[in-house]
C-alpha cells in the first residue's frame, strides 16, 4: 500500500510541477505580449509627435511668411508696432 501512496504523491508532485511550468510559460508569453504592445504604443506616439512637429513647422513658416509680407507692405506700421512694443516692455521691466 505504501507504493500506491508513494506513486500518488509522485504523480501529484509531477502534476504540480507541470502546472507550475505551464503557468510560468503563460506568464512569459503574457510578458512578451505586453512588451510588444508597449513598443507598438511607443511607435504610435512617436509618429503622432512627428506629425505634430511637422504641422507646427508648417504653421511657423506660414506665419513667418505673413509677417515678412506685412513688413514689406507696411514698413511704417511695422516700425511703429516695434517701437510701441519696446516701450511697453521697457516700462514693464524697469525698476521703479
MARDREN-94417 format. One line per field, with one value per atom (N, C-alpha, C, CB): x negated, z negated, y negated; residue number from 1. Coordinates in steps of 0.1 Angstrom, whole numbers, plus 5000, padded with zeros to 4 digits. Glycine has a CB too. Example, Ala and Ser with C-alpha at 12.3 -4.5 7.8 and 13.67 -1.06 7.14 Angstrom:
2
px: c(4868|4877|4868|4887|4872|4863|4871|4859)
pz: c(4922|4922|4922|4910|4929|4929|4921|4943)
py: c(5057|5045|5033|5045|5022|5011|5000|5006)
k: c(1|1|1|1|2|2|2|2)
***
This chain:
96
px: c(4992|5000|4991|5009|4980|4970|4967|4958|4965|4961|4973|4957|4985|4996|4997|5009|4995|4995|4983|4994|4971|4959|4961|4947|4967|4970|4979|4975|4989|4999|4992|5010|4983|4976|4967|4968|4960|4951|4959|4944|4971|4980|4984|4992|4988|4993|4981|4998|4969|4958|4955|4946|4956|4953|4964|4953|4976|4987|4986|5001|4981|4979|4967|4975|4957|4945|4950|4934|4958|4963|4972|4971|4980|4989|4981|4999|4971|4962|4955|4952|4950|4943|4952|4937|4964|4974|4977|4987|4979|4982|4970|4985|4958|4946|4945|4933|4948|4948|4958|4951|4970|4981|4977|4994|4970|4965|4955|4959|4946|4936|4942|4925|4952|4959|4967|4969|4973|4980|4971|4988|4959|4949|4945|4937|4943|4939|4950|4936|4963|4974|4974|4987|4972|4972|4960|4971|4949|4937|4940|4925|4946|4949|4960|4954|4970|4980|4974|4991|4964|4958|4949|4949|4942|4934|4943|4926|4955|4964|4970|4976|4973|4978|4967|4983|4955|4944|4942|4931|4943|4942|4953|4942|4965|4977|4975|4990|4970|4968|4957|4964|4946|4935|4941|4924|4949|4954|4963|4962|4971|4980|4972|4990|4962|4953|4947|4943|4942|4935|4945|4930|4958|4968|4971|4981|4972|4975|4963|4977|4951|4939|4940|4927|4943|4944|4955|4946|4966|4977|4972|4990|4965|4960|4950|4954|4942|4932|4939|4922|4949|4956|4963|4967|4969|4976|4966|4984|4955|4945|4940|4933|4937|4933|4944|4930|4956|4967|4968|4981|4967|4968|4956|4969|4944|4932|4934|4920|4939|4942|4952|4947|4962|4972|4966|4984|4957|4950|4941|4942|4934|4925|4932|4917|4944|4952|4957|4964|4961|4966|4955|4972|4943|4932|4929|4919|4929|4926|4937|4924|4950|4961|4963|4974|4960|4963|4951|4975|4940|4928|4930|4916|4938|4940|4948|4947|4958|4967|4958|4979|4949|4941|4931|4933|4925|4917|4924|4910|4936|4944|4948|4957|4952|4955|4943|4961|4931|4919|4915|4907|4917|4913|4923|4914|4935|4945|4943|4960|4941|4939|4926|4937|4916|4903|4905|4893|4913|4915|4924|4923|4934|4943|4935|4955|4927|4918|4908|4911|4902|4892|4899|4885|4911|4918|4922|4930|4926|4929|4917|4935|4906|4894|4885|4887|4888|4879|4882|4880|4872|4873|4878|4860|4888|4892|4893|4906)
pz: c(5000|5000|5000|4988|4994|4994|5008|4986|5017|5031|5038|5039|5035|5041|5036|5037|5023|5018|5023|5002|5024|5030|5044|5028|5052|5066|5067|5074|5059|5059|5055|5049|5045|5042|5053|5029|5059|5071|5082|5075|5085|5095|5092|5098|5080|5076|5077|5061|5073|5075|5089|5068|5098|5112|5118|5119|5114|5119|5114|5114|5102|5097|5104|5082|5107|5114|5128|5115|5134|5148|5148|5153|5137|5136|5134|5125|5126|5124|5137|5112|5144|5156|5166|5162|5167|5177|5173|5177|5160|5156|5159|5141|5157|5160|5175|5155|5183|5197|5202|5205|5196|5199|5194|5192|5183|5177|5187|5163|5192|5201|5214|5204|5219|5231|5229|5235|5217|5215|5214|5201|5208|5207|5221|5199|5230|5244|5251|5252|5248|5254|5249|5251|5236|5230|5236|5215|5238|5243|5257|5243|5266|5279|5280|5287|5271|5270|5267|5260|5257|5253|5264|5241|5271|5283|5293|5289|5296|5306|5302|5309|5289|5284|5285|5270|5282|5284|5298|5278|5307|5321|5325|5330|5321|5324|5319|5318|5306|5300|5308|5285|5312|5319|5332|5321|5339|5352|5350|5359|5340|5337|5334|5325|5326|5322|5334|5311|5343|5355|5364|5363|5365|5373|5367|5373|5354|5348|5350|5333|5349|5352|5366|5349|5376|5390|5391|5399|5385|5386|5380|5378|5368|5362|5371|5348|5377|5386|5398|5392|5403|5415|5410|5420|5398|5393|5390|5380|5385|5382|5395|5375|5405|5418|5424|5428|5423|5428|5421|5427|5408|5400|5403|5385|5405|5408|5422|5408|5431|5445|5444|5454|5436|5434|5428|5426|5418|5412|5421|5399|5429|5439|5450|5446|5454|5464|5457|5468|5445|5438|5436|5424|5433|5431|5445|5426|5456|5469|5473|5479|5470|5475|5466|5475|5453|5444|5434|5435|5439|5431|5420|5440|5422|5412|5400|5418|5403|5393|5385|5399|5392|5385|5375|5396|5380|5371|5359|5378|5361|5350|5340|5356|5345|5336|5328|5344|5335|5328|5317|5338|5320|5311|5298|5317|5301|5290|5281|5296|5288|5280|5272|5290|5277|5269|5258|5278|5260|5249|5238|5255|5242|5232|5224|5238|5231|5224|5215|5234|5219|5211|5198|5218|5199|5188|5178|5192|5183|5175|5167|5184|5174|5167|5160|5177|5161|5155|5140|5161|5132|5117|5114|5110|5106|5102|5087|5107)
py: c(5012|5000|4987|5000|4988|4977|4973|4981|4982|4979|4972|4991|4975|4968|4954|4976|4952|4939|4931|4939|4938|4932|4927|4941|4936|4932|4921|4944|4920|4910|4897|4912|4897|4885|4880|4886|4890|4887|4881|4900|4887|4882|4868|4892|4866|4852|4842|4852|4846|4838|4835|4844|4845|4843|4834|4857|4836|4828|4813|4833|4811|4798|4791|4799|4799|4793|4789|4803|4797|4795|4782|4807|4781|4769|4756|4771|4757|4746|4742|4748|4752|4750|4743|4763|4748|4743|4728|4751|4725|4712|4702|4711|4707|4699|4696|4707|4706|4704|4693|4717|4694|4684|4670|4688|4670|4657|4651|4659|4659|4654|4649|4665|4657|4653|4640|4664|4638|4626|4614|4627|4617|4606|4602|4611|4611|4608|4600|4621|4603|4596|4582|4603|4580|4566|4558|4567|4565|4558|4553|4567|4562|4558|4547|4571|4548|4537|4524|4541|4524|4512|4506|4514|4514|4510|4504|4521|4510|4505|4492|4515|4490|4477|4467|4479|4470|4461|4456|4467|4465|4462|4452|4474|4456|4447|4433|4453|4432|4419|4411|4420|4418|4412|4407|4422|4415|4410|4398|4421|4398|4387|4374|4390|4376|4364|4359|4368|4367|4363|4355|4375|4360|4354|4340|4362|4339|4326|4316|4328|4321|4313|4307|4321|4316|4311|4301|4323|4303|4293|4280|4298|4281|4269|4261|4272|4268|4262|4255|4272|4262|4256|4243|4266|4243|4231|4220|4235|4224|4214|4207|4220|4215|4210|4201|4221|4205|4197|4183|4205|4184|4171|4162|4174|4168|4161|4154|4170|4161|4155|4144|4166|4146|4135|4122|4139|4125|4113|4106|4118|4114|4109|4100|4120|4105|4097|4084|4106|4085|4073|4063|4077|4067|4058|4051|4066|4059|4053|4043|4064|4047|4038|4026|4047|4027|4016|4014|4019|4008|4007|3997|4002|3986|3976|3982|3964|3989|3996|4006|4003|4013|4022|4015|4030|4005|3997|3991|3986|3987|3981|3992|3975|4004|4015|4019|4027|4020|4024|4014|4025|4001|3990|3991|3976|3992|3992|4004|3992|4016|4028|4027|4040|4022|4020|4010|4014|4000|3990|3997|3978|4004|4010|4021|4017|4029|4039|4032|4048|4021|4015|4009|4003|4004|3999|4010|3991|4021|4033|4038|4044|4039|4045|4035|4053|4022|4013|4013|3999|4009|4008|3994|4012|3993|3980|3979|3977)
k: c(1|1|1|1|2|2|2|2|3|3|3|3|4|4|4|4|5|5|5|5|6|6|6|6|7|7|7|7|8|8|8|8|9|9|9|9|10|10|10|10|11|11|11|11|12|12|12|12|13|13|13|13|14|14|14|14|15|15|15|15|16|16|16|16|17|17|17|17|18|18|18|18|19|19|19|19|20|20|20|20|21|21|21|21|22|22|22|22|23|23|23|23|24|24|24|24|25|25|25|25|26|26|26|26|27|27|27|27|28|28|28|28|29|29|29|29|30|30|30|30|31|31|31|31|32|32|32|32|33|33|33|33|34|34|34|34|35|35|35|35|36|36|36|36|37|37|37|37|38|38|38|38|39|39|39|39|40|40|40|40|41|41|41|41|42|42|42|42|43|43|43|43|44|44|44|44|45|45|45|45|46|46|46|46|47|47|47|47|48|48|48|48|49|49|49|49|50|50|50|50|51|51|51|51|52|52|52|52|53|53|53|53|54|54|54|54|55|55|55|55|56|56|56|56|57|57|57|57|58|58|58|58|59|59|59|59|60|60|60|60|61|61|61|61|62|62|62|62|63|63|63|63|64|64|64|64|65|65|65|65|66|66|66|66|67|67|67|67|68|68|68|68|69|69|69|69|70|70|70|70|71|71|71|71|72|72|72|72|73|73|73|73|74|74|74|74|75|75|75|75|76|76|76|76|77|77|77|77|78|78|78|78|79|79|79|79|80|80|80|80|81|81|81|81|82|82|82|82|83|83|83|83|84|84|84|84|85|85|85|85|86|86|86|86|87|87|87|87|88|88|88|88|89|89|89|89|90|90|90|90|91|91|91|91|92|92|92|92|93|93|93|93|94|94|94|94|95|95|95|95|96|96|96|96)
***
